[in-house]
Amino acid sequence: MSVKNKIGAKVKMVRENRKLSIEDVSERTNLSVEQIASIEDGSLVPNLTPLIKIARVLGVRLGTFMDDDENLGPVVSRAQEKKEVTRFSDRGNAINSDLDFYTLAQNKAGRHMDPFVIDIFPSSEEEVKLSTHEGEEFIYVLEGEVEIKYGKETYHLKTGDSIYYESIVAHHVHSFGSENAKILAVVYTPV
């Protein structure tokens, strides 16, 4: 199973466990049936915003779609261990990734925040689509430069810079210029 299919299979499994149809989820998220079906069958690289909406409707954290088993004790993520990647795109009908997420708390049960290392690739889109969802985000730039559109403001961050913001304000994170960037992101989305 490819990486992009894994997240769709998790979404479908959680939805079916909740005894909800795709139509039920569509109605509650204001997403089209086709969009949800495409996410579930893995035919497209998903956008983060619809996944957050689906997670809220299903009553789970975003990280649930990326985890396998849950661990009640502490979870240690070792640098030398190969980390599974989950790919996201900010473009409609994308077949390539804009963001590669590496979870740092895989399998941690009952967590309230999701820490990730994220590789950000230069976008081919000139118009970025801002997203909005409940919660908070903390971003620390590990490599390169990123630009964050937040409401009407734009913030330019370099290696070592950080930002903490309310996710309910429309926002978008992307690499600055034509180089890749790497960030540590901690996302809190209330269930």
C-alpha positions in Angstrom: 0.0 0.0 0.0 1.5 3.4 -0.9 1.9 6.1 1.7 -0.8 8.3 0.3 -3.3 5.4 0.4 -2.6 4.7 4.1 -4.2 7.9 5.4 -7.3 7.3 3.3 -7.7 3.8 4.6 -7.5 5.1 8.2 -10.1 7.8 7.4 -12.4 5.1 6.0 -11.9 2.8 8.9 -12.7 5.4 11.5 -15.7 6.6 9.5 -17.0 3.1 9.2 -16.3 2.4 12.9 -18.5 5.4 13.7 -21.2 3.9 11.5 -21.3 7.0 9.3 -21.7 7.1 5.5 -19.6 9.3 3.2 -22.8 11.3 2.8 -23.1 11.8 6.5 -19.6 13.1 6.7 -20.1 15.3 3.6 -23.1 16.9 5.2 -21.4 17.6 8.5 -18.1 18.9 7.0 -19.5 20.8 3.9 -17.1 18.8 1.8 -18.3 17.0 -1.4 -18.9 13.3 -1.4 -16.4 13.1 -4.3 -13.7 14.8 -2.2 -14.2 12.5 0.8 -14.2 9.4 -1.5 -11.0 10.6 -3.2 -9.3 11.0 0.2 -10.5 7.6 1.3 -9.5 5.8 -1.8 -6.1 7.5 -1.9 -6.4 8.7 -5.5 -5.3 12.2 -4.5 -2.8 13.7 -2.0 -5.1 15.2 0.7 -5.2 18.8 1.8 -4.9 19.3 5.5 -8.0 21.4 6.0 -10.6 18.8 4.9 -8.8 16.2 7.0 -9.1 18.4 10.1 -12.8 18.9 9.3 -13.3 15.1 8.9 -11.3 14.4 12.1 -13.6 16.8 14.1 -16.8 15.2 12.7 -15.4 11.7 13.6 -14.4 12.9 17.0 -10.7 12.1 16.6 -7.4 14.0 16.5 -5.8 14.6 13.1 -2.9 12.4 14.3 -5.3 9.4 14.5 -5.2 9.2 10.7 -1.4 8.8 10.8 -1.0 6.4 13.8 -1.1 2.6 14.0 -1.3 1.5 17.6 -1.7 3.5 20.8 0.8 3.5 23.6 -0.1 4.6 27.1 3.5 5.3 28.2 5.9 7.8 26.8 6.8 7.6 23.2 10.5 8.1 22.2 11.2 9.0 18.6 14.9 8.2 17.7 16.7 10.2 15.1 18.2 7.1 13.4 14.8 5.4 13.1 13.1 5.6 9.7 10.0 7.7 10.1 6.8 7.1 8.1 5.8 10.0 5.9 2.3 11.3 5.3 2.0 13.6 2.3 -0.3 16.6 2.0 -1.0 19.1 -0.7 -2.5 22.6 -0.8 -3.7 22.2 -4.4 -6.8 20.6 -5.7 -6.4 17.4 -7.6 -2.7 17.1 -6.6 -0.6 14.1 -7.4 2.5 15.5 -5.8 3.2 16.6 -2.2 3.7 20.2 -1.0 4.2 19.0 2.6 5.7 15.8 4.0 4.7 15.2 7.6 6.8 12.9 9.9 4.9 12.3 13.2 7.0 12.5 16.4 4.4 11.0 18.7 3.2 8.0 16.7 1.1 5.6 18.8 0.9 7.9 21.8 -2.5 7.3 23.4 -4.7 10.2 24.6 -2.4 13.0 23.4 -3.8 16.6 23.1 -1.2 17.8 20.6 0.5 16.5 17.5 4.2 17.2 17.0 5.6 16.8 13.5 8.7 17.5 11.5 7.5 18.8 8.1 9.5 19.1 4.9 8.0 22.0 2.9 8.5 22.0 -0.9 8.2 25.1 -3.0 4.6 25.4 -4.3 3.8 25.5 -7.9 0.8 27.6 -7.1 1.0 31.4 -7.1 -2.3 31.8 -5.2 -2.2 30.1 -1.8 -5.4 28.9 -0.2 -5.6 29.9 3.5 -7.0 27.3 5.9 -8.8 27.7 9.1 -9.7 25.3 11.9 -10.0 25.2 15.7 -6.9 24.9 17.7 -3.4 26.3 18.0 -0.1 25.8 16.1 3.6 26.3 17.1 6.2 26.3 14.3 10.0 26.3 14.7 12.1 26.6 11.5 14.8 23.9 11.5 16.1 24.6 8.0 15.5 27.1 5.2 13.0 29.9 5.2 9.2 29.9 5.5 6.5 32.4 4.9 3.4 32.3 6.9 0.3 34.2 5.8 -1.9 34.8 8.9 -5.0 36.8 8.4 -4.0 40.0 6.7 -0.3 39.7 7.9 2.6 37.9 6.4 5.5 36.6 8.5 8.9 35.7 7.1 10.8 33.2 9.3 14.4 32.0 9.0 16.2 29.0 10.6 15.8 29.3 14.4 12.7 31.6 14.3 9.4 30.4 15.6 5.7 31.5 15.7 2.7 30.4 17.8 -0.8 31.3 16.6 -4.5 30.5 16.8 -5.5 28.3 14.0 -9.0 29.7 13.7 -7.4 32.7 11.9 -7.0 31.9 8.2 -3.4 30.9 7.6 -1.0 29.2 5.2 2.6 28.0 5.7 4.9 27.6 2.7 8.6 27.7 1.9 10.0 31.1 1.0 11.5 31.3 -2.5 12.5 28.2 -4.5 14.3 26.2 -1.7 12.9 23.5 0.5 12.4 24.2 4.2 12.0 22.0 7.3 10.0 22.9 10.4 9.0 21.4 13.7 5.3 22.0 14.1 3.2 21.2 17.1 -0.6 21.3 16.4 -3.4 21.3 18.9 -6.9 20.6 17.6 -9.6 20.1 20.3 -11.7 17.0 19.8 
